Structure formats: structure tokens, C-alpha cells
Amino acid sequence: MHISTVLAVDSNAHSHHTYITMGLFTKTEETASVGPAGGDKDLTKKKTRQICWDSRDKFFACLDKHNIVDAIKDSELATAKCPKEEKQYEADCIASWIDYFKQKRTMEYNKEQMLKKFEEQGAVKVEPNVSFK
């Protein structure tokens, strides 16, 4: 068995990966993520998650200020209007969370717009009445 640790570098973060090789099979584990400022992105820590959420909220508030709903589709505009907030958001959160929150924001906006449209058309919201015995 051979174990090696590699520092992978991309434009947003540095990640430490441990590769465990046993014959024909290789197992890769991402053991920690470190942001550009050297901050720990251990998501098992509530403080780390809260820092990410705070940066996300600041970035999304900036997007709201500039009437940008979809930060993925309108990524160039989002970067132009909110460069500082976006950079901090990307530094404080892991990549999968960044994409997830951007997609969730757009999905929730579309859901709200659809519900408003249904209400304007006279639709009535019916609460489910389900009970389990």
C-alpha cells in the first residue's frame, strides 16, 4: 500500500488530497480545504458554516440591490456589480455550496413568481390535511 498527500491548486482554493493506492485500486479522500486567505473550511464546525452563510447573505444582498436573480446565468454582471462580495463568498464557502446556494436562490425566486401568478389567476392555497395513526 502506498499513501501520498498532494496539494491541488485551483483559482478559488487549495485542497489537500490523500491518495491511498492498493494494487489496481486508488482511493482519494479530500481531507481539508483551505481558502485563499488560509482559512479552514471544515464544515463540521458551526463557526465555519456561519462564516460561509454570512458571506453568502452579503453577496445575495448585493445581487438584490442590482436586481440580479440568477448569479450563474448572469455571472459576468454579478461579478461586475458585486466583485468584493462575490470574492469573499467564494473564499469563505466550498465550491459545491457556492453553486448550490446560487441555484437555490434562482429556484426560490422562480417558485415565488409562479405562486404570485397563480394567486393573480384566482388560485386558492390548500393546506394538506394529513394525519398518521
Backbone as CSV, one residue per row, in Angstrom:
resi,resn,N_x,N_y,N_z,CA_x,CA_y,CA_z,C_x,C_y,C_z
1,MET,0.848,-1.167,0.000,0.000,0.000,0.000,0.891,1.227,0.000
2,HIS,0.504,2.246,-0.794,1.264,3.483,-0.902,0.331,4.647,-0.577
3,ILE,0.745,5.535,0.321,-0.055,6.699,0.695,0.741,7.946,0.374
4,SER,0.091,8.899,-0.303,0.749,10.163,-0.590,-0.253,11.296,-0.440
5,THR,0.246,12.467,-0.079,-0.596,13.651,0.058,-0.179,14.645,-1.003
6,VAL,-1.177,15.218,-1.682,-0.926,16.143,-2.770,-1.682,17.431,-2.487
7,LEU,-1.071,18.570,-2.758,-1.740,19.851,-2.649,-2.186,20.238,-4.045
8,ALA,-3.509,20.245,-4.263,-4.060,20.626,-5.559,-4.407,22.105,-5.507
9,VAL,-4.034,22.839,-6.529,-4.278,24.271,-6.545,-5.197,24.606,-7.708
10,ASP,-6.255,25.375,-7.403,-7.093,25.910,-8.470,-7.252,27.402,-8.211
11,SER,-8.063,28.079,-9.009,-8.168,29.527,-8.890,-8.893,29.971,-7.633
12,ASN,-9.706,29.117,-7.029,-10.501,29.532,-5.877,-9.960,29.060,-4.542
13,ALA,-9.316,27.908,-4.499,-8.911,27.364,-3.202,-7.794,26.356,-3.384
14,HIS,-7.221,25.990,-2.270,-6.220,24.935,-2.236,-6.846,23.774,-1.495
15,SER,-6.686,22.564,-1.993,-7.250,21.394,-1.328,-6.159,20.372,-1.105
16,HIS,-6.187,19.769,0.053,-5.256,18.696,0.355,-5.970,17.384,0.080
17,HIS,-5.374,16.533,-0.709,-5.956,15.239,-1.030,-4.995,14.147,-0.584
18,THR,-5.534,13.085,-0.034,-4.727,11.931,0.323,-5.086,10.811,-0.631
19,TYR,-4.102,10.264,-1.283,-4.318,9.176,-2.218,-3.806,7.888,-1.590
20,ILE,-4.659,6.899,-1.524,-4.274,5.598,-0.991,-4.339,4.615,-2.147
21,THR,-3.200,4.031,-2.489,-3.125,3.127,-3.623,-2.862,1.714,-3.130
22,MET,-3.713,0.789,-3.555,-3.546,-0.618,-3.190,-3.692,-1.428,-4.473
23,GLY,-2.587,-1.819,-5.036,-2.644,-2.603,-6.261,-3.299,-1.823,-7.387
24,LEU,-4.429,-2.330,-7.904,-5.113,-1.708,-9.028,-6.084,-0.613,-8.605
25,PHE,-6.382,-0.511,-7.328,-7.414,0.416,-6.875,-6.797,1.623,-6.180
26,THR,-7.372,2.780,-6.414,-6.919,4.010,-5.780,-8.106,4.672,-5.108
27,LYS,-7.910,5.119,-3.887,-8.957,5.813,-3.146,-8.479,7.236,-2.897
28,THR,-9.325,8.216,-3.177,-8.996,9.614,-2.959,-9.896,10.164,-1.870
29,GLU,-9.285,10.854,-0.920,-10.052,11.493,0.143,-9.665,12.956,0.203
30,GLU,-10.668,13.837,0.216,-10.380,15.246,0.436,-10.407,15.453,1.937
31,THR,-9.250,15.753,2.508,-9.148,15.812,3.961,-9.399,17.201,4.518
32,ALA,-9.114,18.236,3.753,-9.364,19.589,4.241,-9.326,20.543,3.071
33,SER,-10.026,21.629,3.186,-9.975,22.672,2.181,-9.498,23.944,2.849
34,VAL,-8.644,24.637,2.166,-8.121,25.875,2.709,-8.354,26.965,1.685
35,GLY,-8.968,28.059,2.100,-9.265,29.170,1.212,-8.025,29.985,0.918
36,PRO,-8.141,30.959,0.008,-7.012,31.783,-0.377,-6.378,32.521,0.796
37,ALA,-7.180,32.873,1.799,-6.634,33.588,2.951,-6.062,32.625,3.984
38,GLY,-6.084,31.327,3.679,-5.548,30.341,4.596,-6.549,29.881,5.631
39,GLY,-7.814,30.263,5.478,-8.840,29.891,6.447,-9.281,28.454,6.278
40,ASP,-9.566,27.810,7.388,-10.018,26.419,7.389,-11.467,26.356,6.938
41,LYS,-11.803,25.453,6.024,-13.175,25.277,5.553,-13.739,23.952,6.045
42,ASP,-13.477,23.614,7.284,-14.000,22.395,7.884,-15.472,22.615,8.205
43,LEU,-16.347,22.055,7.377,-17.778,22.303,7.508,-18.411,21.582,8.680
44,THR,-17.622,20.796,9.412,-18.159,20.192,10.624,-18.198,21.216,11.755
45,LYS,-17.569,22.351,11.559,-17.547,23.402,12.575,-18.631,24.434,12.275
46,LYS,-19.483,24.681,13.256,-20.589,25.628,13.085,-20.073,27.018,12.718
47,LYS,-18.976,27.434,13.325,-18.410,28.759,13.058,-18.041,28.905,11.584
48,THR,-17.468,27.864,11.002,-17.074,27.887,9.594,-18.297,27.992,8.695
49,ARG,-19.330,27.226,9.005,-20.567,27.297,8.220,-21.196,28.680,8.330
50,GLN,-21.188,29.251,9.525,-21.786,30.573,9.734,-21.054,31.643,8.935
51,ILE,-19.729,31.549,8.867,-18.946,32.498,8.067,-19.363,32.405,6.605
52,CYS,-19.537,31.183,6.108,-19.983,30.976,4.728,-21.358,31.602,4.524
53,TRP,-22.285,31.310,5.425,-23.652,31.829,5.285,-23.682,33.356,5.325
54,ASP,-22.865,33.955,6.181,-22.817,35.416,6.262,-22.299,36.021,4.958
55,SER,-21.255,35.422,4.390,-20.715,35.905,3.111,-21.732,35.731,1.997
56,ARG,-22.440,34.594,2.012,-23.496,34.349,1.021,-24.573,35.420,1.120
57,ASP,-25.009,35.716,2.341,-26.071,36.703,2.538,-25.649,38.087,2.058
58,LYS,-24.397,38.463,2.293,-23.898,39.762,1.824,-23.841,39.802,0.300
59,PHE,-23.392,38.710,-0.310,-23.335,38.638,-1.768,-24.742,38.710,-2.355
60,PHE,-25.678,37.955,-1.787,-27.047,37.952,-2.296,-27.728,39.304,-2.079
61,ALA,-27.417,39.999,-0.989,-27.969,41.339,-0.764,-27.475,42.296,-1.845
62,CYS,-26.221,42.161,-2.226,-25.677,42.984,-3.307,-26.371,42.657,-4.624
63,LEU,-26.589,41.363,-4.886,-27.303,40.974,-6.105,-28.707,41.569,-6.109
64,ASP,-29.391,41.515,-4.967,-30.736,42.093,-4.862,-30.707,43.587,-5.164
65,LYS,-29.715,44.269,-4.628,-29.565,45.717,-4.833,-29.464,46.052,-6.318
66,HIS,-28.873,45.142,-7.089,-28.675,45.371,-8.522,-29.663,44.576,-9.385
67,ASN,-30.711,44.044,-8.755,-31.762,43.292,-9.458,-31.216,42.129,-10.283
68,ILE,-30.280,41.399,-9.716,-29.720,40.214,-10.361,-30.265,39.002,-9.624
69,VAL,-31.020,38.164,-10.327,-31.620,36.983,-9.710,-30.708,35.780,-9.871
70,ASP,-30.292,35.500,-11.092,-29.530,34.295,-11.408,-28.045,34.631,-11.533
71,ALA,-27.295,34.348,-10.471,-25.865,34.672,-10.453,-25.041,33.724,-11.310
72,ILE,-25.649,32.642,-11.773,-24.940,31.722,-12.665,-25.116,32.187,-14.108
73,LYS,-26.368,32.389,-14.510,-26.649,32.842,-15.872,-26.069,34.238,-16.120
74,ASP,-26.173,35.097,-15.121,-25.684,36.470,-15.233,-24.376,36.649,-14.460
75,SER,-23.485,35.677,-14.585,-22.255,35.689,-13.787,-21.364,36.897,-14.077
76,GLU,-21.285,37.319,-15.333,-20.442,38.476,-15.657,-20.986,39.741,-15.012
77,LEU,-22.301,39.914,-15.050,-22.929,41.081,-14.436,-22.777,41.036,-12.916
78,ALA,-22.960,39.851,-12.341,-22.810,39.694,-10.890,-21.389,40.044,-10.455
79,THR,-20.408,39.588,-11.210,-19.010,39.882,-10.890,-18.716,41.369,-11.050
80,ALA,-19.305,41.992,-12.070,-19.074,43.418,-12.303,-19.711,44.284,-11.217
81,LYS,-20.891,43.905,-10.756,-21.626,44.720,-9.780,-21.252,44.416,-8.329
82,CYS,-20.849,43.188,-8.049,-20.575,42.768,-6.658,-19.239,42.038,-6.541
83,PRO,-18.151,42.626,-7.043,-16.878,41.887,-7.059,-16.341,41.555,-5.672
84,LYS,-16.418,42.499,-4.750,-15.881,42.281,-3.405,-16.682,41.203,-2.675
85,GLU,-18.004,41.293,-2.747,-18.871,40.336,-2.062,-18.742,38.937,-2.654
86,GLU,-18.649,38.858,-3.983,-18.516,37.557,-4.633,-17.181,36.906,-4.272
87,LYS,-16.127,37.695,-4.274,-14.803,37.156,-3.941,-14.781,36.620,-2.509
88,GLN,-15.383,37.354,-1.581,-15.422,36.907,-0.188,-16.269,35.646,-0.050
89,TYR,-17.403,35.603,-0.740,-18.287,34.433,-0.740,-17.531,33.200,-1.228
90,GLU,-16.801,33.350,-2.319,-16.050,32.227,-2.872,-14.876,31.828,-1.976
91,ALA,-14.340,32.763,-1.219,-13.243,32.450,-0.298,-13.743,31.730,0.952
92,ASP,-14.971,32.042,1.366,-15.490,31.518,2.632,-16.292,30.229,2.501
93,CYS,-16.677,29.852,1.285,-17.517,28.666,1.092,-16.839,27.676,0.147
94,ILE,-17.191,26.405,0.284,-16.671,25.406,-0.645,-17.443,25.507,-1.960
95,ALA,-16.824,25.082,-3.036,-17.382,25.250,-4.379,-18.769,24.636,-4.523
96,SER,-18.982,23.453,-3.969,-20.292,22.815,-4.122,-21.386,23.619,-3.427
97,TRP,-21.068,24.275,-2.315,-22.060,25.102,-1.624,-22.333,26.380,-2.414
98,ILE,-21.299,26.945,-3.013,-21.459,28.167,-3.802,-22.471,27.926,-4.913
99,ASP,-22.270,26.866,-5.683,-23.194,26.541,-6.776,-24.579,26.201,-6.249
100,TYR,-24.643,25.422,-5.174,-25.931,25.024,-4.604,-26.745,26.247,-4.181
101,PHE,-26.129,27.170,-3.445,-26.857,28.346,-2.968,-27.301,29.242,-4.121
102,LYS,-26.469,29.373,-5.149,-26.865,30.174,-6.312,-28.060,29.540,-7.017
103,GLN,-28.030,28.223,-7.194,-29.148,27.520,-7.838,-30.407,27.600,-6.984
104,LYS,-30.248,27.448,-5.673,-31.388,27.503,-4.760,-32.028,28.888,-4.790
105,ARG,-31.209,29.925,-4.838,-31.717,31.303,-4.899,-32.602,31.487,-6.129
106,THR,-32.133,31.031,-7.271,-32.898,31.163,-8.509,-34.177,30.337,-8.453
107,MET,-34.080,29.116,-7.941,-35.245,28.242,-7.836,-36.306,28.851,-6.925
108,GLU,-35.889,29.405,-5.782,-36.844,30.006,-4.852,-37.504,31.242,-5.456
109,TYR,-36.746,32.036,-6.203,-37.320,33.202,-6.877,-38.373,32.756,-7.891
110,ASN,-38.030,31.757,-8.698,-38.980,31.260,-9.700,-40.232,30.696,-9.042
111,LYS,-40.071,30.017,-7.920,-41.212,29.468,-7.181,-42.124,30.596,-6.692
112,GLU,-41.529,31.651,-6.114,-42.309,32.795,-5.640,-43.079,33.448,-6.783
113,GLN,-42.425,33.604,-7.926,-43.084,34.225,-9.073,-44.245,33.373,-9.574
114,MET,-44.063,32.062,-9.580,-45.120,31.155,-10.013,-46.308,31.227,-9.053
115,LEU,-46.052,31.249,-7.749,-47.132,31.338,-6.767,-47.888,32.657,-6.896
116,LYS,-47.180,33.760,-7.123,-47.832,35.059,-7.334,-48.736,35.008,-8.557
117,LYS,-48.251,34.381,-9.616,-49.031,34.270,-10.850,-50.300,33.459,-10.602
118,PHE,-50.180,32.359,-9.870,-51.352,31.536,-9.559,-52.362,32.313,-8.724
119,GLU,-51.884,33.088,-7.734,-52.781,33.887,-6.896,-53.508,34.933,-7.725
120,GLU,-52.798,35.566,-8.662,-53.417,36.559,-9.542,-54.503,35.935,-10.408
121,GLN,-54.356,34.658,-10.709,-55.337,33.945,-11.527,-56.471,33.371,-10.682
122,GLY,-56.443,33.647,-9.369,-57.523,33.198,-8.506,-57.306,31.861,-7.834
123,ALA,-56.132,31.329,-7.911,-55.869,30.043,-7.263,-55.929,30.210,-5.749
124,VAL,-56.404,29.184,-5.077,-56.513,29.189,-3.625,-55.531,28.167,-3.066
125,LYS,-54.771,28.596,-2.071,-53.801,27.693,-1.453,-54.541,26.737,-0.531
126,VAL,-54.309,25.457,-0.708,-54.939,24.428,0.110,-53.856,23.764,0.948
127,GLU,-54.040,23.816,2.252,-53.090,23.172,3.156,-53.415,21.686,3.235
128,PRO,-52.413,20.843,3.164,-52.669,19.405,3.269,-53.175,19.055,4.667
129,ASN,-54.136,18.156,4.716,-54.697,17.707,5.987,-54.415,16.217,6.100
130,VAL,-53.220,15.903,6.524,-52.790,14.516,6.597,-52.503,14.172,8.049
131,SER,-53.010,13.033,8.474,-52.688,12.574,9.822,-52.324,11.102,9.759
132,PHE,-51.405,10.729,10.594,-50.960,9.349,10.655,-51.357,8.769,12.000
133,LYS,-51.890,7.577,11.962,-52.319,6.927,13.214,-51.433,5.768,13.536
